[in-house]
Amino acid sequence: MAKLLHPKATAVWLVDNTTLTFKQIADFTGMHELEIQGIADGDVAAGVKGFDPVANNQLEAEEIRKGEENKLYKLKLKPNPAARDEDKRRGPRYTPLSKRQDRPAAILWLVKFHPELADSQISRLVGTTKPTIQSIRERTHWNIANIQPIDPVALGLCKQTELDEAVQKAAERKARAGEVMSDDERRRLVTTEQSLGMEAEPRMPSSIEGLESFTLSGAPEESEEEAPSEESYRDAESFFNLPGDPEEDDDEDEEAGRG
């Protein structure tokens, strides 16, 4: 869809050169009606030179005439074939620097609550790469212990309509493949309001990270035969009867015979 160039300058020109109403000019330029009134009063856009939309091939003179004759008529922007499909996004979405640190949390939310989404859909929604999505799916991300799932809509990384559209396409693709969503997957589908009201998942302290699979079950157990009996601890003198060298015992016997 073509967009109007220099809307404020165009509004200045229409105010100065036509008898269109403030509402008609506001609807055509995408501005507020009070802004158009401010332009007419000289309080807004002071010093802005008017931009002729007719001379610049954005508006037909016939449209202005229709608007002046009928105050309810809405001006139509002249179609520009060169601007066709200019709103379609090519490549990954651009994410501002201030929000890039929130992308792992959004990816984890999408992976957890919408497992039916493909990596390519998640990449378009939050503007990330497939290796990053894969690392979060497999929980091999370097900061996975500190990432909490947060709705990407709440983070401002995508619109609710875009998310709903992606989920609908994923469901249709799954239905065409003959797959049916399980009850567990349905239970995990939540709205933005519900996800924001959820409690944060407990985090694992970094000091014990990597020990979550540690177990003592594999330690060899002592058999009953090898275990020391209680009788061996009853006699206190047994602790002093340590096994010695046989040669030392012979020496002690010889000394006793001499005495």
QUIRA-V186224 format. One record per pair of residues at least 24 apart in sequence whose C-alpha atoms are under 7 Angstrom apart, sorted by sequence separation. I is the first residue (numbers start at 1). GAP is how many residues later the second one is. D is the distance in Angstrom with one decimal. If there is no record, write none. Layout:
# QUIRA-V186224
i,gap,d
I,GAP,D
I,GAP,D
This chain:
# QUIRA-V186224
i,gap,d
4,25,7.0
15,25,6.4
107,26,6.6
111,26,6.7
12,27,6.6
108,28,6.5
92,31,6.7
93,31,5.9
126,31,5.5
92,32,5.4
95,32,6.2
126,32,6.4
93,33,6.8
94,33,6.0
125,33,5.9
93,34,4.4
92,35,5.1
13,37,4.3
12,38,5.1
13,38,5.7
9,39,6.2
13,39,6.1
9,40,6.1
10,40,5.9
109,40,4.3
9,41,4.7
10,41,4.7
108,41,5.1
109,41,5.5
151,41,6.4
9,42,5.0
10,42,6.2
105,42,5.7
109,42,5.9
10,43,6.4
104,43,6.9
105,43,5.5
106,43,6.1
105,44,4.7
106,44,5.2
151,44,6.7
105,45,5.3
106,45,5.7
121,45,6.7
106,46,4.8
20,47,6.4
28,47,6.0
20,48,5.4
19,49,6.0
21,50,6.7
24,50,6.1
117,50,6.6
148,52,6.9
117,53,5.7
148,53,6.9
116,54,6.0
146,57,6.6
145,58,6.4
145,59,6.3
113,75,5.2
114,75,6.7
113,76,5.5
2,77,6.5
2,78,6.2
2,81,5.3
1,82,6.4
2,82,6.9
1,83,5.8
1,84,6.3
1,85,6.7
1,86,6.8
